[in-house]
Amino acid sequence: MRRGESGLSFVVGIDKPKGMTSHDVVNRCRRIFGEKRIGHTGTLDPMASGAMAVCVGPATKLSNYLTFHDKAYMARIVFGQATDTDDAEGAVIRTAEVPEQLSDMAFAQAALSRMVGVSSQMPPAYSAIKVDGVKSYEAARKGKVIDLRPRQIEVYRADLAFAGRDEQGKLFWDVRFEVSAGTYVRSIARDLGVSLGTCAHLGALRRLRSGRLSVGECVSLEALESDANAGRIDPLRLLGTRYASVDDAAIAKAVANGAAVNPAALRLLERFEPESPNEQDSSCTPYVAPSDAPLAEGEIVALLRENQLVALYGYDCGSGMLKSRCGFSQGVTRGII
C-alpha cells in the first residue's frame, strides 16, 4: 500500500458546519482517516451548513456520479440590502426601502409560488464557475469582471416557513427550497428582492438534502473524530441505479478486468425506499425486488461482489452489452464495517 493510502473505501455523510469551506472538510477527513484520497460531491459555501457526501479512498471515483443531483435547502432571505457576494458575508453595495406588504405571510407565499418552475438564472460573481480557466470568485476578488452566462435552473418548491425581523429590525423570510442541480440560492435571494421592488441577500443557508443524502443521516466532524465508522452511507442508495451481484467466477474476472458483460447473465435488482416525511428522519426501511424492465441506452448498473460495490457499467444498445464505466481497485463498502 502506497503512502497516504489507508485501505479504506466508503462514502460518509457529513453535516458540514458553518465557517468551514468544503476543502476544509476534506482536509479534516484526511487527518481523521489517514487517507489523502478524499473527495466531496458538492461544494457548500463557508456560511452554509448541512448535508455533504464525502468519498474516501477508491470511492472517490463515485464523485462524478453523485454530483449533479437536486438539492433541498432552508434559506433565510434578508430584505433591504444587496451585497457584492449576494450573501451575508459580502459588502453592502445597495440599500432600499422594503415594502410593508412583504411582512404579510400570504403575500410572501404568493411571491414565492411565482418562482416555481424553469427559469434562467445569472450565477453570482463570487462563484466557482470557470471562464477560460479562471474561477469567477478569483477574478472578482481582483476587481475583474468575468462574462458569466445565464443558466437554466428549476425551482420545484418554494415554501415559506416563517417571516419576521432580525435583531437589527431587517425583514427576513425563512424559505424551504427544492431546486435543480446548479441552482444558486444566493441568486434566488438577489433576484427575489429585485422582483419585489427592493433588494435582498442570502442571510443563512442549510442544505437539508443533496440528491438522496439527507442531513438526518449525516454526522458532525466531531462525531466522526470520536468514531471513524460513523455516518457511513450505502453507495447504492445514493446512486439510485439498478444493480446485480456478480456471483459467477468467470463474470467476476471479466468485471475485474473491465471487460464487457452480457446483461442476460445478471439478475438485476432495484431498491425501493418509502419517502421520509422530512430530511431529519432517515428511519425508513427500503426493500429490494427483481427488475425485468429493459435496459436503456447509457443506463448505469452497479455491480457487487461479496456485498461491496466493485464497478459501474453502462448499457450499450448497439452491442447489447454492459460496458465498464468505472472500476474500483478496492470494493466500496456499503455501510459500517
PETA-V546534 format. One record per residue. N is the residue number from 1. SS is DSSP state (alpha for helix, beta for strand, coil for the rest). OMEGA is omega in whole degrees, 0 to 359 (999 if undefined). D_LAST is the distance of its C-alpha to the last C-alpha in Angstrom with 1 decimal. Layout:
n=N ss=SS omega=OMEGA d_last=D_LAST
n=N ss=SS omega=OMEGA d_last=D_LAST
This chain:
n=1 ss=coil omega=183 d_last=19.9
n=2 ss=coil omega=179 d_last=22.2
n=3 ss=coil omega=180 d_last=22.6
n=4 ss=coil omega=177 d_last=20.7
n=5 ss=coil omega=189 d_last=17.7
n=6 ss=coil omega=187 d_last=14.4
n=7 ss=coil omega=180 d_last=12.6
n=8 ss=coil omega=178 d_last=10.2
n=9 ss=beta omega=183 d_last=10.7
n=10 ss=beta omega=175 d_last=9.8
n=11 ss=beta omega=180 d_last=12.0
n=12 ss=beta omega=176 d_last=12.4
n=13 ss=beta omega=183 d_last=15.3
n=14 ss=beta omega=173 d_last=17.6
n=15 ss=beta omega=184 d_last=20.7
n=16 ss=beta omega=178 d_last=23.1
n=17 ss=coil omega=174 d_last=25.8
n=18 ss=coil omega=176 d_last=29.4
n=19 ss=coil omega=178 d_last=31.1
n=20 ss=coil omega=172 d_last=28.4
n=21 ss=coil omega=176 d_last=28.6
n=22 ss=alpha omega=179 d_last=25.8
n=23 ss=alpha omega=175 d_last=26.1
n=24 ss=alpha omega=179 d_last=25.8
n=25 ss=alpha omega=179 d_last=22.4
n=26 ss=alpha omega=180 d_last=21.3
n=27 ss=alpha omega=178 d_last=22.8
n=28 ss=alpha omega=179 d_last=21.1
n=29 ss=alpha omega=177 d_last=17.6
n=30 ss=alpha omega=179 d_last=18.8
n=31 ss=alpha omega=183 d_last=19.5
n=32 ss=alpha omega=187 d_last=16.3
n=33 ss=alpha omega=183 d_last=14.0
n=34 ss=coil omega=184 d_last=16.8
n=35 ss=coil omega=181 d_last=16.9
n=36 ss=coil omega=180 d_last=20.2
n=37 ss=coil omega=179 d_last=19.2
n=38 ss=beta omega=178 d_last=18.5
n=39 ss=beta omega=176 d_last=20.2
n=40 ss=beta omega=188 d_last=20.9
n=41 ss=coil omega=178 d_last=22.2
n=42 ss=coil omega=184 d_last=25.3
n=43 ss=coil omega=170 d_last=27.4
n=44 ss=coil omega=178 d_last=28.3
n=45 ss=coil omega=180 d_last=31.5
n=46 ss=coil omega=182 d_last=31.4
n=47 ss=coil omega=183 d_last=33.1
n=48 ss=beta omega=175 d_last=30.5
n=49 ss=beta omega=171 d_last=27.3
n=50 ss=beta omega=192 d_last=24.6
n=51 ss=beta omega=177 d_last=21.9
n=52 ss=beta omega=176 d_last=20.7
n=53 ss=beta omega=180 d_last=17.9
n=54 ss=beta omega=182 d_last=16.8
n=55 ss=beta omega=186 d_last=15.5
n=56 ss=beta omega=177 d_last=13.9
n=57 ss=beta omega=179 d_last=14.9
n=58 ss=alpha omega=178 d_last=16.1
n=59 ss=alpha omega=178 d_last=15.0
n=60 ss=alpha omega=177 d_last=18.1
n=61 ss=alpha omega=179 d_last=20.1
n=62 ss=alpha omega=186 d_last=19.1
n=63 ss=alpha omega=182 d_last=21.2
n=64 ss=alpha omega=182 d_last=24.4
n=65 ss=alpha omega=183 d_last=23.2
n=66 ss=coil omega=187 d_last=22.0
n=67 ss=coil omega=191 d_last=25.0
n=68 ss=coil omega=181 d_last=28.0
n=69 ss=coil omega=176 d_last=27.3
n=70 ss=coil omega=181 d_last=29.2
n=71 ss=beta omega=172 d_last=28.7
n=72 ss=beta omega=184 d_last=29.6
n=73 ss=beta omega=162 d_last=31.0
n=74 ss=beta omega=186 d_last=32.9
n=75 ss=beta omega=172 d_last=35.7
n=76 ss=beta omega=179 d_last=38.7
n=77 ss=beta omega=183 d_last=41.8
n=78 ss=beta omega=185 d_last=44.6
n=79 ss=beta omega=174 d_last=48.1
n=80 ss=coil omega=179 d_last=51.1
n=81 ss=beta omega=171 d_last=49.7
n=82 ss=beta omega=179 d_last=48.5
n=83 ss=beta omega=182 d_last=46.6
n=84 ss=coil omega=177 d_last=46.3
n=85 ss=coil omega=183 d_last=42.5
n=86 ss=coil omega=175 d_last=42.8
n=87 ss=beta omega=187 d_last=40.6
n=88 ss=coil omega=182 d_last=41.1
n=89 ss=coil omega=183 d_last=40.4
n=90 ss=coil omega=177 d_last=43.4
n=91 ss=coil omega=179 d_last=47.1
n=92 ss=beta omega=181 d_last=49.3
n=93 ss=beta omega=180 d_last=51.5
n=94 ss=beta omega=173 d_last=53.2
n=95 ss=beta omega=180 d_last=54.0
n=96 ss=coil omega=174 d_last=55.6
n=97 ss=coil omega=180 d_last=56.8
n=98 ss=coil omega=179 d_last=54.4
n=99 ss=coil omega=184 d_last=56.2
n=100 ss=alpha omega=183 d_last=56.3
n=101 ss=alpha omega=178 d_last=55.2
n=102 ss=alpha omega=178 d_last=51.6
n=103 ss=alpha omega=182 d_last=51.3
n=104 ss=coil omega=184 d_last=51.7
n=105 ss=alpha omega=182 d_last=48.5
n=106 ss=alpha omega=178 d_last=50.0
n=107 ss=alpha omega=182 d_last=51.2
n=108 ss=alpha omega=181 d_last=47.9
n=109 ss=alpha omega=178 d_last=46.0
n=110 ss=alpha omega=179 d_last=48.7
n=111 ss=alpha omega=179 d_last=48.4
n=112 ss=alpha omega=181 d_last=44.6
n=113 ss=alpha omega=179 d_last=45.1
n=114 ss=coil omega=179 d_last=47.3
n=115 ss=coil omega=183 d_last=44.4
n=116 ss=coil omega=180 d_last=42.4
n=117 ss=beta omega=181 d_last=42.6
n=118 ss=beta omega=178 d_last=42.7
n=119 ss=beta omega=176 d_last=44.4
n=120 ss=beta omega=184 d_last=44.9
n=121 ss=beta omega=174 d_last=43.3
n=122 ss=coil omega=179 d_last=44.2
n=123 ss=coil omega=176 d_last=41.2
n=124 ss=coil omega=176 d_last=41.7
n=125 ss=coil omega=177 d_last=43.4
n=126 ss=coil omega=178 d_last=40.6
n=127 ss=coil omega=182 d_last=37.8
n=128 ss=coil omega=180 d_last=35.6
n=129 ss=coil omega=181 d_last=37.6
n=130 ss=beta omega=172 d_last=39.1
n=131 ss=beta omega=184 d_last=42.7
n=132 ss=coil omega=175 d_last=43.9
n=133 ss=coil omega=181 d_last=40.9
n=134 ss=beta omega=177 d_last=41.5
n=135 ss=beta omega=184 d_last=39.2
n=136 ss=alpha omega=184 d_last=41.3
n=137 ss=alpha omega=178 d_last=40.4
n=138 ss=alpha omega=178 d_last=41.3
n=139 ss=alpha omega=182 d_last=44.7
n=140 ss=alpha omega=179 d_last=45.2
n=141 ss=alpha omega=179 d_last=44.7
n=142 ss=coil omega=179 d_last=47.4
n=143 ss=coil omega=180 d_last=49.7
n=144 ss=coil omega=180 d_last=49.6
n=145 ss=coil omega=177 d_last=49.4
n=146 ss=coil omega=181 d_last=47.2
n=147 ss=coil omega=178 d_last=48.2
n=148 ss=coil omega=180 d_last=45.3
n=149 ss=coil omega=175 d_last=45.5
n=150 ss=coil omega=178 d_last=44.9
n=151 ss=beta omega=179 d_last=41.9
n=152 ss=beta omega=178 d_last=41.5
n=153 ss=beta omega=176 d_last=39.1
n=154 ss=beta omega=172 d_last=38.7
n=155 ss=beta omega=181 d_last=38.3
n=156 ss=beta omega=179 d_last=37.1
n=157 ss=beta omega=175 d_last=37.5
n=158 ss=beta omega=187 d_last=39.1
n=159 ss=beta omega=178 d_last=39.3
n=160 ss=beta omega=177 d_last=41.1
n=161 ss=beta omega=182 d_last=39.2
n=162 ss=beta omega=172 d_last=41.8
n=163 ss=beta omega=182 d_last=44.9
n=164 ss=beta omega=179 d_last=46.3
n=165 ss=beta omega=181 d_last=47.4
n=166 ss=coil omega=184 d_last=45.6
n=167 ss=coil omega=178 d_last=47.0
n=168 ss=coil omega=179 d_last=49.3
n=169 ss=coil omega=180 d_last=50.6
n=170 ss=coil omega=178 d_last=49.1
n=171 ss=beta omega=176 d_last=48.4
n=172 ss=beta omega=171 d_last=44.8
n=173 ss=beta omega=168 d_last=42.9
n=174 ss=beta omega=189 d_last=39.3
n=175 ss=beta omega=172 d_last=38.2
n=176 ss=beta omega=180 d_last=35.2
n=177 ss=beta omega=165 d_last=35.0
n=178 ss=beta omega=190 d_last=33.2
n=179 ss=beta omega=177 d_last=34.0
n=180 ss=coil omega=177 d_last=33.5
n=181 ss=coil omega=178 d_last=31.6
n=182 ss=coil omega=180 d_last=33.8
n=183 ss=coil omega=175 d_last=35.6
n=184 ss=coil omega=179 d_last=36.5
n=185 ss=alpha omega=175 d_last=36.9
n=186 ss=alpha omega=179 d_last=39.1
n=187 ss=alpha omega=176 d_last=41.5
n=188 ss=alpha omega=180 d_last=41.5
n=189 ss=alpha omega=180 d_last=42.5
n=190 ss=alpha omega=184 d_last=45.2
n=191 ss=alpha omega=178 d_last=46.6
n=192 ss=alpha omega=179 d_last=46.6
n=193 ss=alpha omega=180 d_last=48.8
n=194 ss=alpha omega=183 d_last=51.2
n=195 ss=alpha omega=181 d_last=51.5
n=196 ss=coil omega=175 d_last=52.4
n=197 ss=coil omega=179 d_last=55.2
n=198 ss=coil omega=172 d_last=53.5
n=199 ss=coil omega=185 d_last=50.6
n=200 ss=beta omega=174 d_last=47.0
n=201 ss=beta omega=179 d_last=43.8
n=202 ss=beta omega=183 d_last=40.1
n=203 ss=beta omega=180 d_last=39.7
n=204 ss=beta omega=182 d_last=36.0
n=205 ss=beta omega=174 d_last=33.0
n=206 ss=beta omega=179 d_last=29.6
n=207 ss=beta omega=181 d_last=27.4
n=208 ss=beta omega=183 d_last=26.3
n=209 ss=beta omega=174 d_last=24.7
n=210 ss=beta omega=188 d_last=24.0
n=211 ss=coil omega=180 d_last=24.0
n=212 ss=coil omega=179 d_last=21.5
n=213 ss=beta omega=178 d_last=19.6
n=214 ss=beta omega=183 d_last=21.2
n=215 ss=alpha omega=179 d_last=21.5
n=216 ss=alpha omega=178 d_last=20.4
n=217 ss=alpha omega=188 d_last=16.7
n=218 ss=coil omega=179 d_last=16.9
n=219 ss=beta omega=177 d_last=16.5
n=220 ss=coil omega=177 d_last=19.0
n=221 ss=alpha omega=178 d_last=18.8
n=222 ss=alpha omega=178 d_last=19.6
n=223 ss=alpha omega=180 d_last=16.7
n=224 ss=alpha omega=178 d_last=14.4
n=225 ss=alpha omega=178 d_last=16.3
n=226 ss=alpha omega=182 d_last=15.8
n=227 ss=coil omega=184 d_last=12.0
n=228 ss=coil omega=177 d_last=10.4
n=229 ss=coil omega=186 d_last=7.2
n=230 ss=coil omega=170 d_last=10.0
n=231 ss=coil omega=182 d_last=11.4
n=232 ss=beta omega=188 d_last=9.0
n=233 ss=beta omega=176 d_last=11.2
n=234 ss=coil omega=181 d_last=11.5
n=235 ss=alpha omega=179 d_last=13.9
n=236 ss=alpha omega=181 d_last=15.9
n=237 ss=alpha omega=179 d_last=17.0
n=238 ss=alpha omega=180 d_last=18.1
n=239 ss=alpha omega=181 d_last=19.9
n=240 ss=coil omega=181 d_last=21.6
n=241 ss=coil omega=169 d_last=22.7
n=242 ss=beta omega=183 d_last=23.2
n=243 ss=beta omega=178 d_last=20.9
n=244 ss=beta omega=175 d_last=21.0
n=245 ss=beta omega=180 d_last=19.1
n=246 ss=coil omega=184 d_last=20.6
n=247 ss=coil omega=181 d_last=21.2
n=248 ss=coil omega=184 d_last=24.5
n=249 ss=alpha omega=181 d_last=24.4
n=250 ss=alpha omega=179 d_last=27.4
n=251 ss=alpha omega=179 d_last=25.9
n=252 ss=alpha omega=179 d_last=22.6
n=253 ss=alpha omega=179 d_last=24.8
n=254 ss=alpha omega=180 d_last=26.8
n=255 ss=alpha omega=180 d_last=23.8
n=256 ss=alpha omega=180 d_last=22.6
n=257 ss=coil omega=179 d_last=26.1
n=258 ss=coil omega=181 d_last=26.5
n=259 ss=coil omega=179 d_last=29.2
n=260 ss=coil omega=182 d_last=30.4
n=261 ss=beta omega=176 d_last=29.2
n=262 ss=beta omega=182 d_last=31.5
n=263 ss=alpha omega=179 d_last=29.9
n=264 ss=alpha omega=180 d_last=31.9
n=265 ss=alpha omega=183 d_last=29.6
n=266 ss=coil omega=174 d_last=26.5
n=267 ss=coil omega=183 d_last=25.8
n=268 ss=coil omega=179 d_last=25.1
n=269 ss=beta omega=180 d_last=23.1
n=270 ss=beta omega=177 d_last=23.2
n=271 ss=beta omega=174 d_last=21.2
n=272 ss=beta omega=182 d_last=23.5
n=273 ss=coil omega=174 d_last=22.6
n=274 ss=coil omega=179 d_last=25.2
n=275 ss=coil omega=176 d_last=26.2
n=276 ss=coil omega=180 d_last=25.1
n=277 ss=coil omega=174 d_last=28.3
n=278 ss=coil omega=186 d_last=27.4
n=279 ss=coil omega=179 d_last=24.9
n=280 ss=coil omega=185 d_last=24.0
n=281 ss=coil omega=181 d_last=22.8
n=282 ss=coil omega=187 d_last=19.6
n=283 ss=coil omega=182 d_last=19.6
n=284 ss=coil omega=182 d_last=21.0
n=285 ss=coil omega=180 d_last=19.5
n=286 ss=coil omega=171 d_last=19.8
n=287 ss=beta omega=186 d_last=21.2
n=288 ss=beta omega=179 d_last=21.5
n=289 ss=beta omega=175 d_last=24.8
n=290 ss=beta omega=181 d_last=26.4
n=291 ss=coil omega=183 d_last=28.1
n=292 ss=coil omega=181 d_last=31.5
n=293 ss=coil omega=180 d_last=32.9
n=294 ss=coil omega=176 d_last=34.2
n=295 ss=coil omega=178 d_last=32.3
n=296 ss=coil omega=178 d_last=33.9
n=297 ss=coil omega=178 d_last=34.9
n=298 ss=coil omega=182 d_last=32.1
n=299 ss=coil omega=180 d_last=29.5
n=300 ss=beta omega=176 d_last=26.0
n=301 ss=beta omega=178 d_last=23.8
n=302 ss=beta omega=180 d_last=20.1
n=303 ss=beta omega=182 d_last=19.3
n=304 ss=beta omega=172 d_last=16.1
n=305 ss=beta omega=183 d_last=15.6
n=306 ss=coil omega=176 d_last=13.2
n=307 ss=coil omega=172 d_last=11.6
n=308 ss=beta omega=177 d_last=11.1
n=309 ss=beta omega=184 d_last=13.9
n=310 ss=beta omega=181 d_last=16.3
n=311 ss=beta omega=169 d_last=19.5
n=312 ss=beta omega=180 d_last=21.7
n=313 ss=beta omega=177 d_last=25.2
n=314 ss=beta omega=183 d_last=28.4
n=315 ss=beta omega=178 d_last=31.1
n=316 ss=beta omega=183 d_last=34.5
n=317 ss=coil omega=184 d_last=37.4
n=318 ss=coil omega=182 d_last=39.9
n=319 ss=coil omega=184 d_last=38.2
n=320 ss=coil omega=183 d_last=36.3
n=321 ss=beta omega=170 d_last=33.2
n=322 ss=beta omega=183 d_last=29.7
n=323 ss=beta omega=186 d_last=29.6
n=324 ss=beta omega=173 d_last=26.8
n=325 ss=beta omega=185 d_last=26.2
n=326 ss=beta omega=177 d_last=23.0
n=327 ss=beta omega=183 d_last=20.9
n=328 ss=beta omega=180 d_last=17.7
n=329 ss=beta omega=174 d_last=18.0
n=330 ss=beta omega=183 d_last=14.3
n=331 ss=beta omega=179 d_last=12.5
n=332 ss=beta omega=182 d_last=11.0
n=333 ss=coil omega=187 d_last=7.5
n=334 ss=coil omega=179 d_last=8.3
n=335 ss=coil omega=181 d_last=6.3
n=336 ss=coil omega=178 d_last=3.8
n=337 ss=coil omega=999 d_last=0.0
